[in-house]
Amino acid sequence: MAGENAPQLVQQYFRVKARQLATMADLPICEHNSLAGSHREELQRIFLQEILPRRFAVGRGMVYGPIHRSKEADIVLWDAQNFPSLPLQDHSFFFAESVRVVLECKSRWTDKAFKDVLDKCRAVRDIIALPSPDTLDDRINMIEQVVGAMQSGKELAGILINRPHIASAAIFLRGGATFTAESINDEDLKHVDDCWPDLLLLLEPGRVVVKNYLQTSAMGGRGLIKFFEPGEDALALFTSELLRKLAERSVQVEETFYLQNYLFGIEGMNAVEEFEFPLTRPMTTRTPIHWEPGEHHAK
């Protein structure tokens, strides 16, 4: 490896890990369905535990909000540094405020398996956490807005905060080559916001599908679904986007790390297809509310 630069080493690392995941999932122990599922999930937990910041733990169980809960989740990525969990008799209980990503693991792509992913993602999407509106980010943002209001002569009435939803992801180790951008129709797009995973990895064909949101106004925005074809570097791109989702849903003290800074030069890192989908739920936002000077308002 002498003479190789950091991006080349990062690329090789993820290519080897992708081959390991695909190979280990095909071992004879996986011939029994129940063993296959447990073995597949454990392989991916090990991979994630090796690479994720230690702040995030890798668990399995159900996510509970004050009203809604998820279905049984293969992998739960949660902030074990700042939140508790409850080990119950048949599963672990994760508080919604602690969970950043819920991930489903599948051996092979089928329409039935993808429908199961959609059902589980919808259950996660319905969970509404009740975080404290007084994080470090909130305090700093409030100071910035107060200073900005003083400079502009406007009165700051408050800040409208809508935090990111719990992200969902899915990995299919085999199959899925026929699932392309051409597979998406207008009816599918109506349901993307409600039940599609935020990240989808089709390991064998080397395809990654990412769901993103772009704020275009104080209260609204656009939903975008992007198809990437990075081939054997699909696991690298998927991991980069997963780390990004974790960072977006966490209060950062240190500078945010972006793995994609080490993936430049890899083919397929630009979307080959992009679709806009209608928003059915509130956008993530932190929007200041101002009164103009002299405007009458209730005290």
Secondary structure by P-SEA (a helix, b strand, c coil): cccccaaaaaaaaaaaaaaaaaaaaaccccccaaaaaaaaaaaaaaaaaacccccbbbbbbbbbccccccccccccccccccccccccccbbbbbcccccbbbbbbccccaaaaaaaaaaaaaaaacccccccccaaaaaaaaaaaaaaaaacccccbbbbbccccccbbbbcccccccccccccaaaaaccccccccbbbbcccbbbbbbbbbbcccccbbbbbbbbccccaaaaaaaaaaaaaaaaacccccccccccccccccccccccbbbbbbbccccccbbbbbbcccccccc
